[in-house]
Amino acid sequence: MKFSEMTYTRPDIAKVESDFNALLTEFDAAQNAEEQKQVLTKINELKNEFSTYSSIASVRNSIDTTDKFYEAEQEFFDTNEPAMKDLHIQFYKALGSSKFKNELQKDFGNQLFNLAEVSTKTFDTSIIEDLKEENKLGTQYTKLVASAEVDFNGQKLNLAGLSAFMESTDREVRKKAYKANHGFFAAHEAEFDEIYDKLVKVRTRIAHKLGYKNFVELAYYRMARTDYNAAMVAGFREEVLKYVVPVANKLRARQAKRIGIDKLKAYDLSHNFNSGNPTPKGTPEEIVANGQKMYAELSPETKEFFDFMVNNDLMDLVNKKGKAGGGYCTMFPKYKAPFIFSNFNGTMGDVDVLTHEAGHAFQCFESRNFQVEEYYWPTMESCEIHSMSMEHLTYPWMNLFFGADTEKYKFVHLSSNILFLPYGVSVDEFQHVVYENPDMTPAERKSAWLEIEKKYRPWMDYDGIDYLERGGFWQRQAHIFRSPFYYIDYCLAQLCAFQFWSKSKKDFKAAWADYHRLCQAGGSDSFLGLVKLAGLQSPFEKGVFEPLFEEIQAYLDGVDDLKM
């Protein structure tokens, strides 16, 4: 079914609650495990229907944030999601106390019960109004960013539309575009400060009501992190500081030399070559057609998947006025269909959408037939292994998109993945500092950002742009507002993706088999369990970083980027 043909109906919350509670009663009254399994199937169908309507409303609201109907529907789900959360928690409690738990575990595995246990630690009916407020503040942030309309070179552009100019070979154009982009955030600084201040306070209040010292521990439970903790993540950040930051510093020095600049400024960082950054060739339609060719050649499974996405219009890719920023993948469980959302803007990022977001979508497609909703997706850091690794595993087909610039693309792409890690851990450490000190003022938060950023990204020079020199850069990172602590996930996954890159160079067929096995597993295991299943080393293991980054450095040293 094409996305446009999917019908939307606002769920009747009273009926959903009544039906759900009736099923919970039936679950508790079941005389054996088989009866409970039958009820569990009905509960999953009910959850699937609600999730499908929620996702349809969210996607259509993202595609056009000015559409009043879907704006109201998004507000409806923001308001009623906490009530659904309560029902899910009641189900998880019933699952955890089931008389037939051992038999159910044999059928569904331990992960469902691990997720159930950790979820019960994140909710109580006393926080429902707080959750509604948190949801509304997150939507308020998205709408504010989507409202950006910047006058630039006689055009009115949104932030995605400015991105291409920020990569211009003309330094003055880059600088002007960069200042215009951040000028929007500076102009609305007080609003961003207020939204975030309220978010920190409401999340801290929720944590206190649930009996936690601060929001950090609760946030880890919210992210369903069942096999690692904040101390392990802190150790990971130290490894990035020790092994990645030096490599990143060398890359920035090479970049400055390559583009003929003594000292890189912030607006130079996206400009990699005076001959121009690698850009995809062709129209958006041609890029998608090449994506279809790529996935047809990669494997029978990816061919089936991408044909399904194209034939059912399950992608909305091109930037346009009123569209929400960024890119994501979601799912309509009722139709067993993933959906990809993005903002093509003529940069190499357009191709990354067809690899990164398609990596998410492929995993979802491969695990869409699990009996329980919880296994359609794994936890977030595991999800990002699929997306980031797909970026590397599709290297052999990049000539379809970049032609003569293919090697240039691969060099820039690998470099950008390395350069991302110091930024990713900066975002994570910043959130730890903020939520461990929730009474910080907006100015103190910005100072904390600057201090952290200098440690991990010492090359940042904002060239006198006041808003950024006072520490405002983080306000453009939607995850900080909308998905707290969902960022280290990208970093952990990137270490796994680099391992797939290394394996694919040695034996592509074996690497793909490991990757496909990982996708088929969906969310049926924890992060470290899935890492092991894929034949990877845990990012938390000592000794993982050094040999991997020695191999990466050797590859980079073998590239003559001055000739590109």
C-alpha positions in Angstrom: 0.0 0.0 0.0 1.3 3.4 -1.0 1.8 5.9 1.9 -0.7 8.3 0.4 -3.3 5.4 0.5 -2.8 4.7 4.2 -5.9 5.8 6.0 -5.6 7.8 9.2 -8.1 7.7 12.0 -7.6 9.3 15.4 -7.6 6.5 18.0 -10.5 6.6 20.5 -8.4 6.7 23.7 -11.2 5.6 25.9 -11.8 2.5 23.7 -8.1 1.7 23.5 -7.8 1.9 27.3 -10.9 -0.3 27.7 -9.7 -2.9 25.2 -6.2 -2.9 26.6 -7.4 -3.4 30.2 -9.7 -6.2 29.2 -6.8 -8.0 27.5 -4.7 -7.5 30.6 -7.4 -9.1 32.7 -7.6 -12.0 30.2 -3.8 -12.3 30.3 -3.8 -12.6 34.1 -6.6 -15.1 34.1 -5.0 -17.4 31.5 -4.7 -21.0 32.5 -1.5 -21.8 30.7 1.3 -20.3 28.6 -0.4 -20.9 25.3 -3.4 -18.9 26.4 -1.1 -16.0 27.5 0.6 -16.2 24.1 -2.7 -15.8 22.3 -3.6 -12.7 24.5 -0.1 -11.3 23.9 -0.7 -11.5 20.2 -4.0 -9.5 20.6 -2.1 -6.9 22.8 0.5 -6.6 20.1 -2.1 -5.9 17.4 -3.7 -3.2 19.6 -0.3 -1.6 20.2 0.5 -1.9 16.4 -2.7 -0.1 15.4 -2.0 2.8 17.8 1.6 3.1 16.8 0.7 3.1 13.1 -1.7 6.0 13.5 0.8 7.8 15.6 3.5 7.4 13.0 1.3 8.4 10.1 0.3 11.6 11.9 3.9 12.3 12.9 5.3 11.8 9.3 2.6 13.9 7.7 3.2 16.6 10.3 6.9 16.5 9.5 6.3 16.7 5.8 4.3 19.9 6.2 4.5 21.5 9.6 2.0 24.2 8.5 -0.8 21.6 8.0 -3.2 22.5 10.7 -5.0 19.1 10.7 -1.8 17.0 11.4 -0.5 19.7 13.7 -3.6 19.1 15.9 -3.1 15.3 15.5 0.5 15.6 16.6 -0.7 17.5 19.7 -3.2 14.8 20.3 -0.5 12.1 20.5 1.8 14.4 22.5 -1.1 14.6 25.0 -2.1 11.0 25.0 1.2 9.2 24.6 1.7 9.1 28.5 -1.7 7.3 28.9 -0.5 4.6 26.4 2.8 4.5 28.3 0.8 3.7 31.4 -0.9 0.8 29.6 2.4 -0.6 28.4 3.8 -0.5 31.9 0.8 -2.4 33.2 1.4 -5.0 30.6 5.1 -5.2 31.4 4.3 -5.7 35.1 1.9 -8.5 34.2 4.5 -10.1 32.0 7.1 -9.9 34.7 4.8 -11.5 37.2 3.4 -14.2 34.9 2.9 -17.6 36.3 4.2 -19.0 33.0 7.2 -16.6 32.7 9.7 -19.4 32.1 7.7 -20.9 29.3 7.2 -17.5 27.7 10.9 -16.8 27.9 11.6 -19.9 26.0 9.3 -18.7 23.2 10.2 -15.0 23.2 13.7 -14.9 24.6 15.0 -12.9 27.6 15.2 -9.5 26.0 11.4 -8.9 26.1 11.5 -9.5 29.9 14.6 -7.3 30.3 12.9 -4.5 28.4 9.8 -5.0 30.5 11.8 -4.8 33.7 13.7 -1.6 32.8 10.5 0.1 31.4 8.7 -0.3 34.8 11.5 1.8 36.3 10.6 4.8 34.0 7.0 5.4 34.7 4.3 6.1 37.3 0.9 7.7 36.9 2.1 10.6 39.0 4.3 11.8 36.1 1.6 11.8 33.3 1.1 15.6 33.3 4.9 16.1 33.3 5.3 13.8 30.3 2.7 15.7 28.4 4.6 18.9 29.1 7.9 17.3 28.0 6.3 16.1 24.7 4.8 19.6 24.0 8.1 21.3 24.7 9.9 18.9 22.3 7.3 19.7 19.6 7.7 23.4 20.3 11.4 23.1 19.6 10.8 21.2 16.3 8.3 23.8 15.1 10.6 26.7 16.0 13.5 25.2 13.9 11.1 24.4 11.0 9.9 28.0 11.0 13.3 29.3 9.9 13.1 31.4 6.8 16.4 33.1 6.1 17.0 35.8 3.5 20.1 34.8 1.5 21.3 36.0 -1.9 17.8 37.2 -2.8 16.2 33.9 -1.7 14.2 32.9 1.3 15.7 29.6 2.5 15.1 27.2 5.4 18.1 25.8 7.3 18.4 22.7 5.0 18.4 25.0 2.0 21.4 27.0 3.4 23.5 23.8 3.8 24.8 23.7 0.2 26.0 27.3 0.5 27.9 26.5 3.7 30.0 24.1 1.6 30.7 26.7 -1.2 34.2 26.9 -2.6 33.9 30.7 -2.1 35.0 31.4 1.4 32.9 34.6 1.7 29.8 32.7 0.6 30.5 30.0 3.2 31.0 32.6 5.9 27.9 34.5 5.0 25.8 31.3 4.9 27.2 30.0 8.2 26.5 33.4 9.9 23.0 33.4 8.4 22.3 29.9 9.6 23.4 30.6 13.1 21.9 34.0 13.0 18.5 32.3 13.1 19.5 30.5 16.3 21.0 33.7 17.8 17.8 35.6 17.0 15.8 33.0 18.8 18.3 32.3 21.6 16.0 33.3 24.4 13.3 31.0 23.1 15.7 28.1 22.8 17.0 28.8 26.3 13.5 28.9 27.7 12.4 25.6 26.0 15.5 23.8 27.2 15.4 25.2 30.7 11.8 24.0 31.0 12.8 20.6 29.6 15.6 20.2 32.1 13.3 21.2 35.0 10.4 18.9 34.0 12.8 15.9 33.4 14.4 16.5 36.7 11.0 16.7 38.4 10.0 13.4 36.7 13.2 11.8 38.0 12.7 13.0 41.6 9.1 11.8 41.5 10.3 8.3 40.5 12.9 8.3 43.3 16.1 9.1 41.3 18.8 11.5 42.4 18.7 13.2 39.0 17.6 12.5 35.5 20.8 10.7 34.4 20.0 7.3 35.8 16.3 7.5 34.6 17.5 8.6 31.1 19.6 5.4 30.8 16.6 3.3 31.8 14.5 5.2 29.3 17.0 4.3 26.6 16.6 0.6 27.7 20.4 0.3 28.4 20.3 -3.1 30.1 24.0 -4.1 29.8 26.1 -0.9 30.3 26.1 2.2 32.5 27.2 5.8 32.7 30.7 4.8 34.1 31.3 2.5 31.1 30.2 5.4 28.8 32.6 7.8 30.6 35.4 5.3 29.9 34.4 5.2 26.2 34.7 9.0 26.1 38.2 8.8 27.5 39.2 6.3 24.7 37.9 8.8 22.1 39.9 11.5 23.7 43.0 9.3 23.7 42.8 7.6 20.3 40.4 9.6 18.1 41.1 13.2 18.9 44.7 13.0 17.7 43.6 11.4 14.4 40.9 14.1 14.0 43.4 16.9 14.7 45.6 15.5 11.9 42.6 15.5 9.5 41.9 19.1 10.3 45.5 20.1 9.7 45.4 18.2 6.3 42.2 20.0 5.4 43.6 23.4 6.1 46.7 22.6 3.9 44.4 21.2 1.2 42.2 24.3 0.9 45.1 26.7 1.4 44.2 28.2 4.7 46.5 28.8 7.7 43.8 28.5 10.3 40.4 26.8 9.8 37.4 28.8 11.0 34.1 27.1 11.9 32.7 28.1 8.5 35.5 26.3 6.7 34.9 22.9 8.3 32.4 21.7 5.7 34.6 22.7 2.8 37.0 19.9 2.0 38.4 20.6 -1.4 39.0 23.8 -3.5 37.8 21.7 -6.4 34.5 21.4 -4.6 33.1 18.8 -2.2 31.9 15.6 -3.8 28.3 16.0 -4.7 25.9 13.4 -6.1 25.2 13.6 -9.9 21.7 13.8 -11.2 18.2 14.7 -10.0 16.7 13.3 -6.8 14.8 10.8 -9.0 18.0 9.7 -10.7 19.7 9.3 -7.2 16.9 7.1 -6.0 17.1 5.1 -9.3 20.8 4.5 -8.7 20.0 3.5 -5.1 17.6 0.9 -6.5 20.3 -0.4 -8.8 22.8 -0.5 -5.9 20.5 -2.5 -3.6 19.5 -4.8 -6.5 23.2 -5.7 -6.8 24.1 -5.9 -3.1 21.9 -8.8 -2.2 18.5 -10.4 -3.0 17.2 -9.2 0.4 18.2 -5.6 -0.2 16.6 -5.7 -3.7 13.3 -6.9 -2.3 13.5 -4.2 0.4 14.3 -1.2 -1.7 11.8 -2.2 -4.5 9.2 -2.3 -1.7 10.1 1.2 -0.5 10.1 2.7 -4.0 6.9 0.9 -5.3 4.9 2.0 -2.2 6.2 5.6 -2.0 7.6 5.0 1.4 10.2 7.8 1.2 9.8 11.6 1.3 13.3 12.9 0.5 13.3 16.4 -1.0 13.6 19.6 1.0 10.7 22.0 0.8 9.2 25.0 2.5 7.4 24.1 5.8 9.1 20.7 6.1 10.6 19.7 9.4 14.4 19.5 9.4 16.7 16.5 9.5 16.1 12.9 8.5 14.7 9.8 10.2 13.3 6.3 9.6 10.1 5.2 11.2 7.6 2.3 10.8 3.9 1.7 10.3 3.6 -1.7 12.1 0.1 -2.4 10.9 1.4 -2.4 7.3 4.8 -3.9 8.2 6.3 -1.0 6.3 9.3 1.3 7.2 9.3 5.0 6.0 12.3 7.2 5.3 12.1 11.0 5.7 14.9 13.5 4.7 15.7 16.8 3.1 17.8 16.4 -0.1 19.8 19.6 -0.6 22.3 18.7 -3.3 25.1 17.7 -1.0 26.8 14.3 -0.4 24.4 14.0 2.6 21.7 13.1 0.1 23.4 9.8 -0.7 24.0 9.2 3.0 20.3 9.2 3.4 20.0 6.3 1.0 22.6 4.4 3.0 22.1 5.5 6.6 18.3 5.8 6.8 18.0 2.9 4.4 20.1 0.8 6.9 17.5 1.5 9.5 14.7 0.7 7.1 16.3 -2.5 5.9 16.8 -3.8 9.5 13.1 -3.0 10.2 12.0 -4.7 7.0 14.0 -7.8 7.9 12.6 -8.0 11.4 9.0 -6.9 10.7 7.5 -10.3 11.3 8.5 -10.7 14.9 5.6 -11.6 17.2 6.1 -8.7 19.5 6.4 -4.9 18.8 9.5 -4.7 21.0 11.6 -6.7 18.6 10.8 -4.6 15.4 13.7 -2.4 16.5 16.6 -3.0 18.9 17.7 -0.3 21.4 19.0 2.9 19.8 22.7 2.2 19.9 22.1 -1.1 18.1 19.8 0.6 15.6 22.7 2.9 14.6 25.0 0.0 13.9 22.7 -0.9 11.0 22.6 2.6 9.6 26.2 3.5 10.0 27.5 0.2 8.8 25.3 0.3 5.7 27.1 3.6 4.8 30.4 1.7 4.7 29.1 -1.5 3.2 27.8 0.4 0.1 31.2 1.9 -0.7 31.6 -0.4 -3.8 28.5 1.3 -5.4 29.4 4.9 -4.7 30.6 5.4 -8.3 26.9 5.3 -9.3 26.4 8.5 -7.4 29.7 10.3 -7.6 31.4 9.2 -10.8 34.9 10.6 -11.0 34.6 12.0 -7.4 34.1 8.5 -5.9 37.4 8.3 -4.1 37.0 11.8 -2.9 33.7 10.9 -1.4 35.1 7.8 0.3 37.9 9.9 1.8 35.5 12.6 3.0 33.0 10.2 4.3 35.5 8.2 6.4 37.1 11.4 7.6 33.7 12.8 8.6 32.9 9.7 10.6 36.1 10.1 12.5 35.5 13.8 13.1 32.0 13.0 14.3 33.2 11.0 17.3 34.7 14.0 19.2 31.5 15.9 18.6 29.3 13.0 19.6 31.0 12.5 23.0 30.9 16.3 23.5 27.1 16.2 23.2 26.9 13.2 25.6 29.2 14.7 28.2 27.3 18.0 28.0 24.1 16.3 28.9 25.6 14.5 31.8 26.9 17.9 33.2 23.5 19.6 32.6 21.4 16.9 34.2 23.8 16.4 37.1 23.5 20.2 37.7 19.9 21.0 36.8 19.9 24.4 38.4 22.5 25.8 36.0 21.6 29.0 34.2 21.4 29.2 30.4 24.7 31.1 30.5 26.3 28.5 32.7 25.2 25.7 30.3 26.8 27.5 27.4 30.0 27.9 29.3 30.0 24.2 30.1 29.5 23.5 26.4 32.6 25.6 25.5 34.7 23.9 28.1 33.8 20.4 26.9 34.1 21.4 23.2 37.7 22.7 23.7 38.7 19.3 25.2 37.3 17.2 22.3 37.3 19.7 19.4 40.3 22.0 20.0 40.2 23.2 16.4 36.9 25.0 16.7 37.3 28.8 15.9 34.1 30.7 15.6 35.8 33.8 14.2 34.1 36.4 16.4 30.5 35.1 16.0 29.2 36.2 19.4 26.4 33.6 19.8 28.8 30.8 19.1 31.7 32.1 21.1 29.4 32.2 24.1 28.6 28.5 23.6 25.4 28.4 21.7 26.3 25.8 19.1 24.6 22.9 20.8 21.2 24.5 20.5 21.0 23.3 16.9 21.2 19.6 18.0 17.7 18.4 18.1 18.5 15.2 20.1 19.5 17.4 23.1 16.0 18.8 23.2 13.9 15.9 22.0 15.8 12.7 22.8 17.9 13.2 25.8 21.0 11.0 26.0 20.3 9.6 22.6 23.7 10.6 21.1 26.4 8.4 22.5 24.5 5.7 20.6 25.9 7.0 17.4 29.4 6.9 18.8 29.1 3.3 20.1 27.6 2.3 16.8 30.4 4.0 14.8 33.0 1.9 16.5 31.0 -1.1 15.3 30.6 0.3 11.8 34.4 0.9 11.6 34.8 -2.8 12.4 32.4 -3.7 9.5 34.5 -1.4 7.3 37.6 -3.3 8.3 36.0 -6.7 7.8 34.5 -5.8 4.4 37.9 -4.9 3.0 39.2 -8.3 4.0 36.1 -10.5 3.1 33.1 -8.6 1.9 30.9 -11.7 1.6 31.6 -12.7 5.3 31.1 -9.1 6.5 27.7 -8.9 4.7 26.6 -12.2 6.2 27.4 -10.9 9.7 25.5 -7.7 8.9 22.5 -9.4 7.5 22.3 -11.8 10.5 22.4 -8.7 12.8 19.5 -7.1 10.9 17.4 -10.3 11.1 17.8 -10.3 14.8 16.0 -7.0 15.2 15.6 -6.1 18.8 15.6 -9.7 20.2 18.8 -9.2 22.1 20.6 -6.4 24.1 23.2 -4.1 22.6 26.2 -6.2 23.7 24.4 -9.4 22.8 23.8 -8.2 19.3 27.4 -7.0 19.0 28.5 -10.5 19.8 26.0 -12.0 17.4 27.5 -9.9 14.6 31.0 -11.1 15.4 32.1 -7.6 16.6 34.1 -6.5 19.6 32.3 -4.5 22.3 33.2 -0.7 22.1 33.7 -0.9 25.8 36.5 -3.4 25.6 40.0 -2.1 26.3 42.2 -2.6 23.2 39.5 -2.1 20.6 40.3 1.5 19.7 44.1 1.3 19.2 44.4 -1.3 16.4 41.3 -0.1 14.7 42.5 3.5 14.5 46.0 2.4 13.5 44.3 0.7 10.5 42.2 3.8 9.7 45.2 6.1 10.0 47.2 3.8 7.6 44.4 4.0 5.1 44.2 7.8 5.4 48.0 8.1 5.1 47.7 6.2 1.8 45.4 8.8 0.2 46.9 11.7 -1.6 44.2 14.2 -0.8 46.2 17.1 -2.2 45.6 15.7 -5.7 41.8 15.5 -5.3 
